[in-house]
Amino acid sequence: MGVIGDTLSEARIRRAVDLEDVEAATGIRVRYLRAIEAEDWGVLPEEFYVRSFIRKYAQFLDVAPEPLVEQYRRREGGAGRGGAPTSPFARTTSRRAEALRRRRRRQAVYAWAGAAVFLAAVVVAIVLLASGGGGTGEATGGGAKAGAKGGAVAGRKHGGAKAGARGAGHPTTVALRIDPTAEVWACVLDAQGKRLVNGVTLLPGEPAGPFHSGSYTAAFGNDSVRLLVDGKVAPTPSTAGPLGISVDPHGTVRELPKGRRPSCE
Protein backbone atom coordinates (compact mmCIF):
# COMPACT_ATOMS: atom_id res chain seq x y z
CA MET A 1 0.00 0.00 0.00
CA GLY A 2 0.98 3.66 -0.29
CA VAL A 3 0.52 6.82 1.72
CA ILE A 4 -3.22 7.20 0.97
CA GLY A 5 -4.14 3.59 1.63
CA ASP A 6 -1.95 3.29 4.75
CA THR A 7 -3.33 6.51 6.25
CA LEU A 8 -6.98 5.55 5.80
CA SER A 9 -6.53 1.90 6.76
CA GLU A 10 -4.63 2.73 9.96
CA ALA A 11 -7.19 5.39 10.93
CA ARG A 12 -10.04 2.93 10.42
CA ILE A 13 -8.31 0.21 12.43
CA ARG A 14 -7.60 2.66 15.29
CA ARG A 15 -11.29 3.48 15.42
CA ALA A 16 -12.24 -0.22 15.23
CA VAL A 17 -14.59 0.42 12.31
CA ASP A 18 -15.50 -2.23 9.72
CA LEU A 19 -15.69 -1.42 6.01
CA GLU A 20 -19.40 -2.25 6.14
CA ASP A 21 -19.87 0.52 8.74
CA VAL A 22 -18.04 2.98 6.46
CA GLU A 23 -20.25 1.99 3.53
CA ALA A 24 -23.41 2.57 5.59
CA ALA A 25 -22.20 6.02 6.66
CA THR A 26 -20.74 7.28 3.36
CA GLY A 27 -22.61 5.40 0.63
CA ILE A 28 -19.29 4.18 -0.86
CA ARG A 29 -19.40 0.47 -1.72
CA VAL A 30 -17.13 -1.87 0.25
CA ARG A 31 -15.23 -3.01 -2.85
CA TYR A 32 -14.24 0.60 -3.60
CA LEU A 33 -13.20 1.24 0.01
CA ARG A 34 -11.05 -1.87 -0.09
CA ALA A 35 -9.53 -0.76 -3.42
CA ILE A 36 -8.70 2.69 -1.98
CA GLU A 37 -6.92 1.13 1.02
CA ALA A 38 -4.97 -1.15 -1.34
CA GLU A 39 -4.45 1.73 -3.80
CA ASP A 40 -5.76 -0.55 -6.52
CA TRP A 41 -6.86 2.41 -8.67
CA GLY A 42 -7.77 0.29 -11.68
CA VAL A 43 -10.84 -1.06 -9.82
CA LEU A 44 -12.18 2.44 -9.21
CA PRO A 45 -14.04 4.79 -11.58
CA GLU A 46 -12.47 7.85 -13.18
CA GLU A 47 -10.47 10.39 -11.12
CA PHE A 48 -13.42 12.74 -10.63
CA TYR A 49 -15.23 10.11 -8.51
CA VAL A 50 -12.13 8.74 -6.80
CA ARG A 51 -11.31 12.19 -5.35
CA SER A 52 -14.84 12.41 -3.98
CA PHE A 53 -14.55 8.92 -2.44
CA ILE A 54 -11.19 9.71 -0.79
CA ARG A 55 -12.53 12.99 0.62
CA LYS A 56 -15.68 11.37 2.08
CA TYR A 57 -13.75 8.43 3.52
CA ALA A 58 -11.16 10.70 5.18
CA GLN A 59 -13.82 13.03 6.63
CA PHE A 60 -15.65 10.05 8.14
CA LEU A 61 -12.42 8.93 9.85
CA ASP A 62 -11.61 12.51 11.04
CA VAL A 63 -8.53 12.55 8.81
CA ALA A 64 -7.62 15.76 6.95
CA PRO A 65 -8.84 14.98 3.42
CA GLU A 66 -7.03 17.57 1.30
CA PRO A 67 -3.47 16.21 1.69
CA LEU A 68 -4.71 12.77 0.59
CA VAL A 69 -6.67 14.20 -2.34
CA GLU A 70 -3.61 16.23 -3.38
CA GLN A 71 -1.42 13.13 -3.08
CA TYR A 72 -3.84 11.31 -5.39
CA ARG A 73 -3.84 14.22 -7.86
CA ARG A 74 -0.02 14.20 -8.01
CA ARG A 75 0.07 10.46 -8.44
CA GLU A 76 -2.49 10.48 -11.25
CA GLY A 77 -0.92 13.53 -12.88
CA GLY A 78 2.37 11.68 -13.13
CA ALA A 79 1.17 8.19 -13.98
CA GLY A 80 -2.23 8.62 -15.58
CA ARG A 81 -4.47 5.74 -16.46
CA GLY A 82 -4.14 5.90 -20.22
CA GLY A 83 -7.02 6.06 -22.64
CA ALA A 84 -10.49 7.35 -21.97
CA PRO A 85 -11.61 6.75 -18.37
CA THR A 86 -14.69 4.62 -17.88
CA SER A 87 -16.99 4.15 -14.92
CA PRO A 88 -17.60 0.69 -13.37
CA PHE A 89 -21.19 1.81 -12.83
CA ALA A 90 -21.83 1.74 -16.60
CA ARG A 91 -24.19 -0.99 -17.79
CA THR A 92 -24.51 -0.04 -21.49
CA THR A 93 -23.29 -2.65 -24.00
CA SER A 94 -22.39 -1.76 -27.57
CA ARG A 95 -25.63 -3.31 -28.84
CA ARG A 96 -27.72 -1.39 -26.35
CA ALA A 97 -25.80 1.81 -27.11
CA GLU A 98 -26.58 1.45 -30.81
CA ALA A 99 -30.27 0.88 -30.05
CA LEU A 100 -30.30 3.96 -27.85
CA ARG A 101 -28.67 6.02 -30.61
CA ARG A 102 -31.35 4.89 -33.07
CA ARG A 103 -34.07 5.80 -30.57
CA ARG A 104 -32.56 9.28 -30.09
CA ARG A 105 -32.47 9.82 -33.87
CA ARG A 106 -36.17 8.88 -34.11
CA GLN A 107 -36.98 11.21 -31.22
CA ALA A 108 -35.16 14.05 -33.00
CA VAL A 109 -37.20 13.45 -36.17
CA TYR A 110 -40.44 13.47 -34.18
CA ALA A 111 -39.42 16.68 -32.43
CA TRP A 112 -38.69 18.47 -35.72
CA ALA A 113 -41.97 17.25 -37.21
CA GLY A 114 -43.89 18.45 -34.15
CA ALA A 115 -42.19 21.85 -34.32
CA ALA A 116 -43.09 22.19 -38.01
CA VAL A 117 -46.75 21.39 -37.31
CA PHE A 118 -46.83 23.88 -34.43
CA LEU A 119 -45.30 26.67 -36.54
CA ALA A 120 -47.76 25.99 -39.36
CA ALA A 121 -50.65 26.22 -36.90
CA VAL A 122 -49.34 29.54 -35.57
CA VAL A 123 -49.07 30.97 -39.11
CA VAL A 124 -52.64 29.86 -39.90
CA ALA A 125 -53.94 31.43 -36.68
CA ILE A 126 -52.17 34.74 -37.43
CA VAL A 127 -53.57 34.83 -40.98
CA LEU A 128 -57.12 34.13 -39.75
CA LEU A 129 -56.88 36.81 -37.06
CA ALA A 130 -55.46 39.37 -39.50
CA SER A 131 -58.13 38.71 -42.11
CA GLY A 132 -61.17 38.52 -39.85
CA GLY A 133 -60.48 40.71 -36.81
CA GLY A 134 -59.63 44.14 -38.31
CA GLY A 135 -63.15 45.49 -39.03
CA THR A 136 -64.58 44.34 -35.75
CA GLY A 137 -61.68 45.88 -33.87
CA GLU A 138 -62.26 49.29 -35.47
CA ALA A 139 -66.02 49.17 -34.82
CA THR A 140 -66.09 47.92 -31.25
CA GLY A 141 -62.58 48.44 -29.91
CA GLY A 142 -62.71 44.90 -28.49
CA GLY A 143 -61.45 42.93 -31.48
CA ALA A 144 -57.84 42.93 -30.37
CA LYS A 145 -58.72 41.38 -27.01
CA ALA A 146 -60.92 38.74 -28.64
CA GLY A 147 -58.20 37.99 -31.20
CA ALA A 148 -55.63 37.53 -28.46
CA LYS A 149 -57.91 35.11 -26.61
CA GLY A 150 -58.51 33.20 -29.85
CA GLY A 151 -54.76 33.00 -30.45
CA ALA A 152 -54.20 31.64 -26.96
CA VAL A 153 -56.87 28.96 -27.52
CA ALA A 154 -55.30 28.01 -30.87
CA GLY A 155 -51.88 27.78 -29.21
CA ARG A 156 -53.23 25.47 -26.51
CA LYS A 157 -54.85 23.21 -29.12
CA HIS A 158 -51.49 22.79 -30.83
CA GLY A 159 -49.40 21.98 -27.76
CA GLY A 160 -48.83 25.47 -26.30
CA ALA A 161 -50.74 25.03 -23.03
CA LYS A 162 -47.69 24.05 -21.00
CA ALA A 163 -45.52 26.85 -22.39
CA GLY A 164 -48.30 29.37 -21.70
CA ALA A 165 -48.73 28.22 -18.11
CA ARG A 166 -44.98 28.26 -17.43
CA GLY A 167 -44.59 31.70 -19.04
CA ALA A 168 -47.40 33.39 -17.12
CA GLY A 169 -44.87 35.19 -14.92
CA HIS A 170 -45.74 33.38 -11.68
CA PRO A 171 -42.98 31.66 -9.65
CA THR A 172 -42.94 27.92 -10.37
CA THR A 173 -41.33 24.89 -8.83
CA VAL A 174 -40.50 21.67 -10.59
CA ALA A 175 -40.96 18.30 -8.88
CA LEU A 176 -38.09 15.86 -9.52
CA ARG A 177 -37.87 12.18 -8.58
CA ILE A 178 -34.95 9.89 -9.43
CA ASP A 179 -35.60 6.16 -9.94
CA PRO A 180 -32.38 4.14 -10.39
CA THR A 181 -32.72 1.22 -12.82
CA ALA A 182 -29.31 -0.15 -11.79
CA GLU A 183 -26.59 0.78 -9.30
CA VAL A 184 -25.63 4.42 -9.95
CA TRP A 185 -23.62 7.16 -8.20
CA ALA A 186 -25.59 10.42 -7.93
CA CYS A 187 -25.05 14.08 -7.03
CA VAL A 188 -28.10 16.39 -7.28
CA LEU A 189 -28.28 20.14 -6.46
CA ASP A 190 -31.32 22.43 -6.32
CA ALA A 191 -31.59 25.97 -7.73
CA GLN A 192 -29.69 27.42 -4.73
CA GLY A 193 -26.89 24.83 -4.94
CA LYS A 194 -28.18 22.82 -1.96
CA ARG A 195 -27.20 19.14 -2.10
CA LEU A 196 -30.33 17.04 -2.42
CA VAL A 197 -28.39 13.82 -3.16
CA ASN A 198 -24.90 14.19 -1.72
CA GLY A 199 -22.67 12.01 -3.90
CA VAL A 200 -23.96 8.59 -2.84
CA THR A 201 -24.68 5.34 -4.65
CA LEU A 202 -28.36 4.69 -5.36
CA LEU A 203 -29.71 1.17 -5.82
CA PRO A 204 -32.68 -0.10 -7.86
CA GLY A 205 -35.89 0.14 -5.86
CA GLU A 206 -34.54 3.02 -3.75
CA PRO A 207 -35.84 6.22 -5.44
CA ALA A 208 -34.67 9.68 -4.36
CA GLY A 209 -37.28 12.43 -4.04
CA PRO A 210 -39.60 13.83 -5.04
CA PHE A 211 -37.80 17.17 -4.58
CA HIS A 212 -39.26 20.62 -5.26
CA SER A 213 -37.14 23.46 -6.65
CA GLY A 214 -37.11 26.01 -9.44
CA SER A 215 -34.38 24.10 -11.29
CA TYR A 216 -31.77 21.33 -10.79
CA THR A 217 -28.30 20.23 -11.84
CA ALA A 218 -27.20 16.62 -11.44
CA ALA A 219 -24.38 14.20 -12.19
CA PHE A 220 -24.69 10.41 -12.42
CA GLY A 221 -22.09 7.65 -12.77
CA ASN A 222 -24.01 6.23 -15.75
CA ASP A 223 -27.38 6.54 -17.48
CA SER A 224 -29.15 3.92 -15.33
CA VAL A 225 -31.72 6.43 -14.03
CA ARG A 226 -35.31 7.30 -14.83
CA LEU A 227 -36.26 10.93 -14.15
CA LEU A 228 -39.82 11.89 -13.27
CA VAL A 229 -40.39 15.63 -13.80
CA ASP A 230 -43.72 16.88 -12.42
CA GLY A 231 -44.84 13.25 -12.23
CA LYS A 232 -44.03 12.43 -15.86
CA VAL A 233 -41.11 10.38 -17.20
CA ALA A 234 -38.64 12.78 -18.85
CA PRO A 235 -36.36 11.74 -21.72
CA THR A 236 -32.72 11.55 -20.59
CA PRO A 237 -29.55 11.48 -22.72
CA SER A 238 -28.10 8.00 -23.22
CA THR A 239 -24.38 7.48 -22.64
CA ALA A 240 -21.95 4.66 -21.96
CA GLY A 241 -20.20 6.71 -19.25
CA PRO A 242 -20.94 9.41 -16.65
CA LEU A 243 -23.94 11.65 -17.28
CA GLY A 244 -24.70 15.26 -16.35
CA ILE A 245 -28.13 16.91 -16.74
CA SER A 246 -29.98 20.11 -15.89
CA VAL A 247 -33.72 20.65 -15.38
CA ASP A 248 -34.91 24.20 -16.04
CA PRO A 249 -38.02 25.95 -14.56
CA HIS A 250 -40.09 24.68 -17.51
CA GLY A 251 -39.20 21.06 -16.66
CA THR A 252 -36.96 20.67 -19.72
CA VAL A 253 -34.08 18.21 -19.28
CA ARG A 254 -30.77 19.04 -21.01
CA GLU A 255 -27.37 17.33 -20.99
CA LEU A 256 -24.54 19.15 -19.19
CA PRO A 257 -20.96 19.10 -20.51
CA LYS A 258 -18.34 17.60 -18.25
CA GLY A 259 -17.00 20.91 -16.92
CA ARG A 260 -20.44 22.06 -15.70
CA ARG A 261 -21.51 18.92 -13.84
CA PRO A 262 -21.80 19.11 -10.01
CA SER A 263 -19.37 16.98 -8.04
CA CYS A 264 -20.65 17.06 -4.42
CA GLU A 265 -17.01 17.37 -3.31
C-alpha positions as CSV (number, residue, x, y, z in Angstrom):
1,M,0.0,0.0,0.0
2,G,1.0,3.7,-0.3
3,V,0.5,6.8,1.7
4,I,-3.2,7.2,1.0
5,G,-4.1,3.6,1.6
6,D,-1.9,3.3,4.7
7,T,-3.3,6.5,6.3
8,L,-7.0,5.5,5.8
9,S,-6.5,1.9,6.8
10,E,-4.6,2.7,10.0
11,A,-7.2,5.4,10.9
12,R,-10.0,2.9,10.4
13,I,-8.3,0.2,12.4
14,R,-7.6,2.7,15.3
15,R,-11.3,3.5,15.4
16,A,-12.2,-0.2,15.2
17,V,-14.6,0.4,12.3
18,D,-15.5,-2.2,9.7
19,L,-15.7,-1.4,6.0
20,E,-19.4,-2.3,6.1
21,D,-19.9,0.5,8.7
22,V,-18.0,3.0,6.5
23,E,-20.3,2.0,3.5
24,A,-23.4,2.6,5.6
25,A,-22.2,6.0,6.7
26,T,-20.7,7.3,3.4
27,G,-22.6,5.4,0.6
28,I,-19.3,4.2,-0.9
29,R,-19.4,0.5,-1.7
30,V,-17.1,-1.9,0.3
31,R,-15.2,-3.0,-2.9
32,Y,-14.2,0.6,-3.6
33,L,-13.2,1.2,0.0
34,R,-11.1,-1.9,-0.1
35,A,-9.5,-0.8,-3.4
36,I,-8.7,2.7,-2.0
37,E,-6.9,1.1,1.0
38,A,-5.0,-1.1,-1.3
39,E,-4.5,1.7,-3.8
40,D,-5.8,-0.5,-6.5
41,W,-6.9,2.4,-8.7
42,G,-7.8,0.3,-11.7
43,V,-10.8,-1.1,-9.8
44,L,-12.2,2.4,-9.2
45,P,-14.0,4.8,-11.6
46,E,-12.5,7.8,-13.2
47,E,-10.5,10.4,-11.1
48,F,-13.4,12.7,-10.6
49,Y,-15.2,10.1,-8.5
50,V,-12.1,8.7,-6.8
51,R,-11.3,12.2,-5.4
52,S,-14.8,12.4,-4.0
53,F,-14.5,8.9,-2.4
54,I,-11.2,9.7,-0.8
55,R,-12.5,13.0,0.6
56,K,-15.7,11.4,2.1
57,Y,-13.8,8.4,3.5
58,A,-11.2,10.7,5.2
59,Q,-13.8,13.0,6.6
60,F,-15.7,10.0,8.1
61,L,-12.4,8.9,9.9
62,D,-11.6,12.5,11.0
63,V,-8.5,12.6,8.8
64,A,-7.6,15.8,6.9
65,P,-8.8,15.0,3.4
66,E,-7.0,17.6,1.3
67,P,-3.5,16.2,1.7
68,L,-4.7,12.8,0.6
69,V,-6.7,14.2,-2.3
70,E,-3.6,16.2,-3.4
71,Q,-1.4,13.1,-3.1
72,Y,-3.8,11.3,-5.4
73,R,-3.8,14.2,-7.9
74,R,0.0,14.2,-8.0
75,R,0.1,10.5,-8.4
76,E,-2.5,10.5,-11.3
77,G,-0.9,13.5,-12.9
78,G,2.4,11.7,-13.1
79,A,1.2,8.2,-14.0
80,G,-2.2,8.6,-15.6
81,R,-4.5,5.7,-16.5
82,G,-4.1,5.9,-20.2
83,G,-7.0,6.1,-22.6
84,A,-10.5,7.4,-22.0
85,P,-11.6,6.7,-18.4
86,T,-14.7,4.6,-17.9
87,S,-17.0,4.1,-14.9
88,P,-17.6,0.7,-13.4
89,F,-21.2,1.8,-12.8
90,A,-21.8,1.7,-16.6
91,R,-24.2,-1.0,-17.8
92,T,-24.5,0.0,-21.5
93,T,-23.3,-2.7,-24.0
94,S,-22.4,-1.8,-27.6
95,R,-25.6,-3.3,-28.8
96,R,-27.7,-1.4,-26.3
97,A,-25.8,1.8,-27.1
98,E,-26.6,1.4,-30.8
99,A,-30.3,0.9,-30.0
100,L,-30.3,4.0,-27.9
101,R,-28.7,6.0,-30.6
102,R,-31.3,4.9,-33.1
103,R,-34.1,5.8,-30.6
104,R,-32.6,9.3,-30.1
105,R,-32.5,9.8,-33.9
106,R,-36.2,8.9,-34.1
107,Q,-37.0,11.2,-31.2
108,A,-35.2,14.0,-33.0
109,V,-37.2,13.4,-36.2
110,Y,-40.4,13.5,-34.2
111,A,-39.4,16.7,-32.4
112,W,-38.7,18.5,-35.7
113,A,-42.0,17.3,-37.2
114,G,-43.9,18.4,-34.2
115,A,-42.2,21.8,-34.3
116,A,-43.1,22.2,-38.0
117,V,-46.8,21.4,-37.3
118,F,-46.8,23.9,-34.4
119,L,-45.3,26.7,-36.5
120,A,-47.8,26.0,-39.4
121,A,-50.7,26.2,-36.9
122,V,-49.3,29.5,-35.6
123,V,-49.1,31.0,-39.1
124,V,-52.6,29.9,-39.9
125,A,-53.9,31.4,-36.7
126,I,-52.2,34.7,-37.4
127,V,-53.6,34.8,-41.0
128,L,-57.1,34.1,-39.7
129,L,-56.9,36.8,-37.1
130,A,-55.5,39.4,-39.5
131,S,-58.1,38.7,-42.1
132,G,-61.2,38.5,-39.8
133,G,-60.5,40.7,-36.8
134,G,-59.6,44.1,-38.3
135,G,-63.1,45.5,-39.0
136,T,-64.6,44.3,-35.7
137,G,-61.7,45.9,-33.9
138,E,-62.3,49.3,-35.5
139,A,-66.0,49.2,-34.8
140,T,-66.1,47.9,-31.3
141,G,-62.6,48.4,-29.9
142,G,-62.7,44.9,-28.5
143,G,-61.4,42.9,-31.5
144,A,-57.8,42.9,-30.4
145,K,-58.7,41.4,-27.0
146,A,-60.9,38.7,-28.6
147,G,-58.2,38.0,-31.2
148,A,-55.6,37.5,-28.5
149,K,-57.9,35.1,-26.6
150,G,-58.5,33.2,-29.8
151,G,-54.8,33.0,-30.5
152,A,-54.2,31.6,-27.0
153,V,-56.9,29.0,-27.5
154,A,-55.3,28.0,-30.9
155,G,-51.9,27.8,-29.2
156,R,-53.2,25.5,-26.5
157,K,-54.8,23.2,-29.1
158,H,-51.5,22.8,-30.8
159,G,-49.4,22.0,-27.8
160,G,-48.8,25.5,-26.3
161,A,-50.7,25.0,-23.0
162,K,-47.7,24.0,-21.0
163,A,-45.5,26.8,-22.4
164,G,-48.3,29.4,-21.7
165,A,-48.7,28.2,-18.1
166,R,-45.0,28.3,-17.4
167,G,-44.6,31.7,-19.0
168,A,-47.4,33.4,-17.1
169,G,-44.9,35.2,-14.9
170,H,-45.7,33.4,-11.7
171,P,-43.0,31.7,-9.6
172,T,-42.9,27.9,-10.4
173,T,-41.3,24.9,-8.8
174,V,-40.5,21.7,-10.6
175,A,-41.0,18.3,-8.9
176,L,-38.1,15.9,-9.5
177,R,-37.9,12.2,-8.6
178,I,-34.9,9.9,-9.4
179,D,-35.6,6.2,-9.9
180,P,-32.4,4.1,-10.4
181,T,-32.7,1.2,-12.8
182,A,-29.3,-0.1,-11.8
183,E,-26.6,0.8,-9.3
184,V,-25.6,4.4,-10.0
185,W,-23.6,7.2,-8.2
186,A,-25.6,10.4,-7.9
187,C,-25.1,14.1,-7.0
188,V,-28.1,16.4,-7.3
189,L,-28.3,20.1,-6.5
190,D,-31.3,22.4,-6.3
191,A,-31.6,26.0,-7.7
192,Q,-29.7,27.4,-4.7
193,G,-26.9,24.8,-4.9
194,K,-28.2,22.8,-2.0
195,R,-27.2,19.1,-2.1
196,L,-30.3,17.0,-2.4
197,V,-28.4,13.8,-3.2
198,N,-24.9,14.2,-1.7
199,G,-22.7,12.0,-3.9
200,V,-24.0,8.6,-2.8
201,T,-24.7,5.3,-4.7
202,L,-28.4,4.7,-5.4
203,L,-29.7,1.2,-5.8
204,P,-32.7,-0.1,-7.9
205,G,-35.9,0.1,-5.9
206,E,-34.5,3.0,-3.8
207,P,-35.8,6.2,-5.4
208,A,-34.7,9.7,-4.4
209,G,-37.3,12.4,-4.0
210,P,-39.6,13.8,-5.0
211,F,-37.8,17.2,-4.6
212,H,-39.3,20.6,-5.3
213,S,-37.1,23.5,-6.7
214,G,-37.1,26.0,-9.4
215,S,-34.4,24.1,-11.3
216,Y,-31.8,21.3,-10.8
217,T,-28.3,20.2,-11.8
218,A,-27.2,16.6,-11.4
219,A,-24.4,14.2,-12.2
220,F,-24.7,10.4,-12.4
221,G,-22.1,7.7,-12.8
222,N,-24.0,6.2,-15.8
223,D,-27.4,6.5,-17.5
224,S,-29.2,3.9,-15.3
225,V,-31.7,6.4,-14.0
226,R,-35.3,7.3,-14.8
227,L,-36.3,10.9,-14.2
228,L,-39.8,11.9,-13.3
229,V,-40.4,15.6,-13.8
230,D,-43.7,16.9,-12.4
231,G,-44.8,13.3,-12.2
232,K,-44.0,12.4,-15.9
233,V,-41.1,10.4,-17.2
234,A,-38.6,12.8,-18.8
235,P,-36.4,11.7,-21.7
236,T,-32.7,11.5,-20.6
237,P,-29.6,11.5,-22.7
238,S,-28.1,8.0,-23.2
239,T,-24.4,7.5,-22.6
240,A,-22.0,4.7,-22.0
241,G,-20.2,6.7,-19.2
242,P,-20.9,9.4,-16.6
243,L,-23.9,11.6,-17.3
244,G,-24.7,15.3,-16.3
245,I,-28.1,16.9,-16.7
246,S,-30.0,20.1,-15.9
247,V,-33.7,20.7,-15.4
248,D,-34.9,24.2,-16.0
249,P,-38.0,26.0,-14.6
250,H,-40.1,24.7,-17.5
251,G,-39.2,21.1,-16.7
252,T,-37.0,20.7,-19.7
253,V,-34.1,18.2,-19.3
254,R,-30.8,19.0,-21.0
255,E,-27.4,17.3,-21.0
256,L,-24.5,19.1,-19.2
257,P,-21.0,19.1,-20.5
258,K,-18.3,17.6,-18.2
259,G,-17.0,20.9,-16.9
260,R,-20.4,22.1,-15.7
261,R,-21.5,18.9,-13.8
262,P,-21.8,19.1,-10.0
263,S,-19.4,17.0,-8.0
264,C,-20.7,17.1,-4.4
265,E,-17.0,17.4,-3.3
